[in-house]
Amino acid sequence: MSKVTAAITGINGYVPEYILTNDELATMVDTNDEWIVSRTGIKERRILKGTGKGVSIMAVKAVRGLLNKTNTNPEEIDGIICATITPDLTFPATANLIAKEIGAKHAFGFDLSAACSGFLFALSTGAKFIETGSHKKIIVIGADKMSSILDYQDRTTCIIFGDGAGAALLEANHEGLGIRDAILKSDGSGEQYLNIKAGGSRYPPSFETIQNKEHYVYQEGSSVFKFAVTKMAHVAKEIMDKNDLKGSDIAWLVPHQANKRIIDATAKLMQVPDNKIMMNISKYGNTTGGTIPLCLWDYESQLNKGDNLILAAFGGGFTWASIYVKWAYNPKN
Ligand code: UT7
């Protein structure tokens, strides 16, 4: 009997309506469109406006669309894994809130925290439930409401990030399609370069932590940039070499959308030309857990059964990862 693989049998995304342009950001901090575009490739990003609206609102919209597209009854879902660093609440897990909203009465749910590599860590984890045969339908979500943890007076961080959510359905495949291989890596010494200092158990919220702005993203941009360029490119190359893939074998590179310059460096090492790189950073910015499923969603109509995709990410932790996927279906009308 052929080995069971976990195939992505549907993909969907959701971004909020509000568009925050570079020009609007320039009215809030000392920056300009030319600097942001040339240093990052970002022209605009989406923001979830309104009080009392958590990341689950976007994830639920992405998942409802996914169920609709794939004709899936929510009661058939066995499990939901939500990669996010901006959960609605410290607990319970956002995945449980999503399950309740969509009516996934028989699904287990948990959140996974691996920052910008979160969707890849979740995809690899979800695939194991399918590959072992223990579960039939798993939904993997990457979603973040980055606007909830940004200081809009800090020009070094607020220009990069945006809000958004993407979701994939995983099901068993017997033709060798789906998740073929995954390499996941972490290095906790990255904490010093990219973190949110307070709000966890080490420094619970207090008057001081709020006054010192310690609930916002802190990033040493140029240090993170150097790690990201090297690690994301190398892990993508590593999975290609491990699976005897050359640049010409790759239909699409699906990189985490943190900075166009990091993406270009990764593509160069992989010898993948520009027209094979999924890129939507210009319109969404860095949505952390959301970037890779949002790319797959945007490019879904161009994907064909059997296409070789290399997914690659780098983020806080540090975490970094690559996944080799054989796409499982042709465009649906
Ligand atoms: O996805 C999670 C992982 N995160 C990443 O992968 C992000 C990696 N880092 C980056 O993408 C880049 O480092 C940034 C986009 C964050 C910054 O770009 P950079 O080319 O590394 O700029 P820099 O931090 O070296 O700053 C260069 C200059 C500085 O001015 P001086 O000291 O040369 O006078 C900054 O103060 O640019 C200045 N600057 C800005 N100027 C206008 C920093 N932010 C801005 C801004 N607008 N928004």
Residues whose N, C-alpha, C, O or C-beta is under 5 A from the ligand:
A	BS01	UT7	D30 T31 N32 W35 R39 T40 C116 R155 T156 I159 G221 S222 V224 F225 A228 A258 N259 F314 G315 G316
